[in-house]
Amino acid sequence: MTVHWGHSNIIILFAALNNPIQKFKSKAILMSDKPSKGGFNIGNVGGNVSIQAGGDVVAGDKTTTTTIITGFKQEQDKQEFIQQIEELRQQLRHLKSEIEESKGGSLDEDEKDSLVMEVMQHIKALKTASEEAEQLPPQQEPSQEKRDAIEAPLNGVNQIISKISTVFEKTADFGGKFKNVAYITSLLLSARHLFGLP
């Protein structure tokens, strides 16, 4: 049995489906010469019901595609992200050494020590971010807590690079000694992109 109906026949159809005798009586009432546009088509196929419509009909077995906003779209992105985080850590270690070796300028030893300590903290924070990223499955939106655990260290690197640039751009050797600042910035942007951050 195939039944076509518009919006006004829904109540009659459900009554017909619940009573097998009335099912055949209701057939004439429910069917018209033409199915109504945008209506439903319910067929009796061994007790199963199928619904067809002009657009999507959402049901329990409907396959949906979701687009993740943050997180890793695939395993390769995750592995590349982890490699870039390790490279960022290496570049920050190199930058720390350059700060320690820098002489002259307007920065006294205490300020230099403070800056070195900040860089070391960011190196350690990036390790935590890498460990968090390792646990995340690809194609799944991370929880806000996991996202923050990865995003905060990346934001911190951006802040320390800006601070170092501001402090040392007045010195004559900034362009030569701190040349890896531009490379760190490009690594940082790439890592953010791989994790789905702006």
Secondary structure as the mmCIF struct_conf table of DSSP 4:
data_model
#
loop_
_struct_conf.conf_type_id
_struct_conf.id
_struct_conf.beg_label_comp_id
_struct_conf.beg_label_asym_id
_struct_conf.beg_label_seq_id
_struct_conf.end_label_comp_id
_struct_conf.end_label_asym_id
_struct_conf.end_label_seq_id
STRN STRN1 THR A 2 TRP A 5
HELX_RH_3T_P HELX_RH_3T_P1 HIS A 7 ASN A 9
HELX_RH_AL_P HELX_RH_AL_P1 ILE A 10 ASN A 18
HELX_RH_AL_P HELX_RH_AL_P2 PRO A 20 LEU A 30
BEND BEND1 ASP A 33 LYS A 34
HELX_LH_PP_P HELX_LH_PP_P1 PRO A 35 SER A 36
TURN_TY1_P TURN_TY1_P1 LYS A 37 GLY A 38
STRN STRN2 PHE A 40 GLY A 43
STRN STRN3 VAL A 45 VAL A 45
TURN_TY1_P TURN_TY1_P2 GLY A 46 GLY A 47
STRN STRN4 ASN A 48 ASN A 48
BEND BEND2 GLY A 54 GLY A 55
TURN_TY1_P TURN_TY1_P3 GLY A 60 ASP A 61
BEND BEND3 ILE A 69 GLY A 71
BEND BEND4 LYS A 73 GLN A 74
HELX_RH_AL_P HELX_RH_AL_P3 GLU A 75 GLU A 101
BEND BEND5 GLY A 104 SER A 106
HELX_RH_AL_P HELX_RH_AL_P4 GLU A 109 GLN A 135
BEND BEND6 LEU A 136 LEU A 136
HELX_LH_PP_P HELX_LH_PP_P2 PRO A 137 PRO A 137
TURN_TY1_P TURN_TY1_P4 PRO A 138 GLN A 139
BEND BEND7 GLN A 140 GLN A 140
HELX_LH_PP_P HELX_LH_PP_P3 GLU A 141 SER A 143
HELX_RH_AL_P HELX_RH_AL_P5 GLN A 144 PHE A 168
TURN_TY1_P TURN_TY1_P5 GLU A 169 LYS A 170
BEND BEND8 THR A 171 THR A 171
TURN_TY1_P TURN_TY1_P6 ALA A 172 ASP A 173
HELX_RH_AL_P HELX_RH_AL_P6 PHE A 174 LYS A 177
TURN_TY1_P TURN_TY1_P7 PHE A 178 LYS A 179
HELX_RH_AL_P HELX_RH_AL_P7 ASN A 180 PHE A 195
TURN_TY1_P TURN_TY1_P8 GLY A 196 GLY A 196
#
